[in-house]
Amino acid sequence: MATSFAGLTLDVPRIMGIVNVTPDSFSDGGEAFEPQAAIALGLALAEQGADILDIGGESTRPGADPISAEEQINRIVPVIDALAQKGLVVSADTRNSKVMAAAIEAGASIINDVSALTGDTGALDVVSQSSASVVLMHMQGDPQSMQQAPQYDNVTQEVFEYLSRRIETLVARGVDQSRIAIDPGIGFGKTLDHNLALLNQTHLFCELGCAVLIGVSRKSFIAKLGKDELPKERLPGSLSAGLAVIAKGANILRVHDVAETVQAINVWQRIQDAD
């Protein structure tokens, strides 16, 4: 079981706050598209209790088109630079090695890659030759096709084995396991049943020896279990799913609603610690 990630101890659950510098993300596209708005959002999320700020310049929602490296860099580097200068732990959400390099130079200490460093041939070199930590996520297919017809014989076993192989590859390149977090990729090439199986088996991923990050915030599986709520109406389900995986050993939650998640975790933690 991991005890630290990116300089953060994992004796308590950690929160990764989402800052989408995009016009088209699934739940908040355009809200923080301008750099100053994104910087202000990042500072607000940090004040609310986010331990990590995840800055992304390319939507990876189902069906999303890729964005050029240059455009991503223009979107996120000013935001990363400003937030890192405040001493905050900043993550860059990207699949592109050029964006990764620019983000690290600007002060990002984590690379969060939905393709687990397989989407760009230079990505592994960028991470292994830096001191940055990395989140390796499982995705079947790519954002444009991933939700068309996802299939597995045993989703938990296949995702587990995939992430295990990716960890082995990075360790062989000199990346210490304390710099690696894994993410089973809820909603990325998975049906409702696949998502539920992975969330129910979160504890198994702790056996890989790396921090376990889970992203359930506002995702469509919540609406499928409810009444087809819009993304911003999925807070109760997001909190419920988040607490469920924390109870099963997840170390980090990637969320839109930081203040609400911090409150929920604090109450849950105090109940767990009570005599």
N, C-alpha and C positions, 0 to 999 in steps of 0.2 A: 504494500500500500504506500502510495506517495505521501511524503511529508512536506514537500515544498514544490513551488513552481514559480519561475520567473522572479525569484527573490521574495515571494510571499509564502508564509507558513500556511499549512492546510489544516491546522488544528481547529479552525472554524470554517464554515462555508464561505466562499468568496463570490462576489458579484461582479460580472462583466457587463457594463452598461453599453448600450448600442447607440452609436452616432452614425447615421446613414447620410453621407454627403451625396445624395442621389435625388433625382427627380421622380424615380419610379419604383422605389422599394415597396414591398407589398402592403405595409401598414402605415408608413410615415413618409412616403416619398415626397420630397419637396420641402418638408418642414424645416430641415437644416441644410438646405442646398447651398446657401451662401456661406462663405467661410466664417464670418462673424457670428452667424446664427449657430453654426456647428460648434464653434469654440464656446459660445455661451451655453449651449446644451451640455457640452462635455463638463464644463465647470459646475453646472447645476447638478449633474448626475454624480459628480465626485462629492459635492457637498451633501447629497442625499445618502451617500454611503457606498458608491461604486468603488471597488478596489482596482478595477481595470476599465479603461475606456477603449472600446473597439471601434475603430474608424474605418468605414468602408466607402469606396467611391464607385462601386459597381454592384448593381442589384443581382442577386442570385436567386430571386424568386422563380418559381416554375415558369418556363417560357421566356425568360429574360434574355435579351441579346447581349453579347460581350461588348465591353467598352475598351477603347485603346489604352495602352499603358500611359501615353502622354496625357490623356484626359483624366485618367485616374490620379496621376501624379499632381496635376493642376488642382484637382478637387481636394485631395487629402493631405498633401504635404504641409500647406500652411496651417492646417488644423492640428496635425501631429506636432509640428514645431512649437506652436503656441502652448499646447497642453503639456508637452514634455518639459518645456521651460518652467512650468509651474511645479515641476517635480512629481507629476502624476505618471502612473504606469499606463503606457499607451500601447495598444495593439493595432496592427494594420490588417484589415480583412481584404485579402487579395490572393489571386491565383497566379499573378504575373511577376516574374523574377525582377524585371526592371522596376516595377512598383515596390517590390520588397526592398530592393537595394536603396531606393530613394527614401522609403519610409524609415529604414534603419538609420540612414544618415541624418534624417530629420529628428531622430530621437525615439522612434518606436523600439520597444524592447521585446515585443512579441509579434510573430507573424501568424495570423489565423487564416488557414488555407482550406477551403472546402474540398479541394482535390488532393489533400494530404501530400503536397509537393510533387504531384504527378502531372499537373496540368501544363507545366512549362519545364523544358529540359534544363533550364538554368536555375530552377528554384532550389534544388538540393544544394548546389554549390553556394548560393547566396547565404542560406541559413547555416550550413556547416562551417563556412569560413567567417562567420560573424559570432557574436556572443548572444545573439537573440534567441529567445525561446520560441516554441512553435506549437500551434494547435493543429493536429492531424485529424481531419474529419473524413468520415466515410460518405461517399456519394455514388450511387449507381447511375452511370450515364453522365450527362451534363445538365445544367439548368434548363436548356431548351427542350430536352427530351426526357428528363428523369422521371416525370410523373405520368408518362404515356402508358406504360405497362410494366411496372416494376415486378420482378419475380425472383424468388429465392426458394431453395429447398428447405433451408433452415436459416432464417434471417440472423438470429443471434450468433450462431456458430460462424456463419460466413463473414459477418461484420467483425467479429472478434478475431478471426484468423487474418483478415485483411489488415486490421490495425496492428496486430502482432508483427506481421511482415514489414509494415512501414516503420515500426519502432526499431526492428532489427536493422533495417537499412540505414536509418539515421545513426544508430549507435555505432555501426561499422564505419561510418564517416566521422566519428569522433564527437557526436552530439550526446552529451550526458543525459540520462533519463530524467534528471531533475529539470531539464529544459524542455521536456516534451509533455504535452497534454493530449488526450485523445477525446474525440467526439463521435458518437455513433451516427450522427447526422439525421436527426429526427426530421422527417418531411423531405429528405433529399433522396428521391428514388425509393420511396416506401409507401405502401398502402396504410390505411388506418390500422389494420391488424399487425402489420410489420412494426409500426410505431409503438403500439401498445406492448408488443412482445419485448422490444428493446428496452422500453422504459421499465417494464416489470423485472427485467434481468440486468438492470444497471449494476448491481453488485458484482456480477461476473467480470465486468470490464475493469474493476479495481484490481483484479488479479494480474493485470498486465504491468503493474508497478509504476504507472504514470498517473498524473492528475487526470481526473475524469471531468470533462466539461459537458454540460447538457444545455441545449437550446430548445426550449418549448414555448417561449414567449409569443403569444398571439397567433400561434400556428393553426393551420386549417383543421387539424385533427380535433381540436377543441370544439370548433363549430359543428363538426360531424357528430360529436357526442352530445351536443346541445341542440340549439334551435337555429343553426345556420347563422350565428352571430357574425357581424362584421369584425375585422381585426381589433379595433379599439374597444369592442364590447366583450373581449375574451379574457379580461383580467382575472376573474374568479377561477376560470379553468387553468390559466397560466400559473397562478399561485398554488393551486391544488397539485398540478403536475410537478411543479418545482419542489414543493415540500415532499412529495412522494419519492422523488429521486434522491433528494438530500438524505432522506431516511434510509435509502438503499446504498449510500456511500458516495454519491456524486460530490465533488469538491467545489465546482464552480458552476454557477448558473449565468447564462447569457440572456439578458432581459432588456426590455424597453422600459418597464415601470420599476425603477430602482427603489424609490422610497417605500412603495407598497411591499416589494419583495423583502427589503431589509426588515420592515416591521414584522412580516409574517415569519421570517426566519428567527428573529429575536424571540418572539413568543414561543415558537416551536422549540428553540434551544433551551429556553428557561424551563419549559415543561420537562424536557429530557433530563435536565440537570437537577431537577427538584428531588428532594429526599422522599 
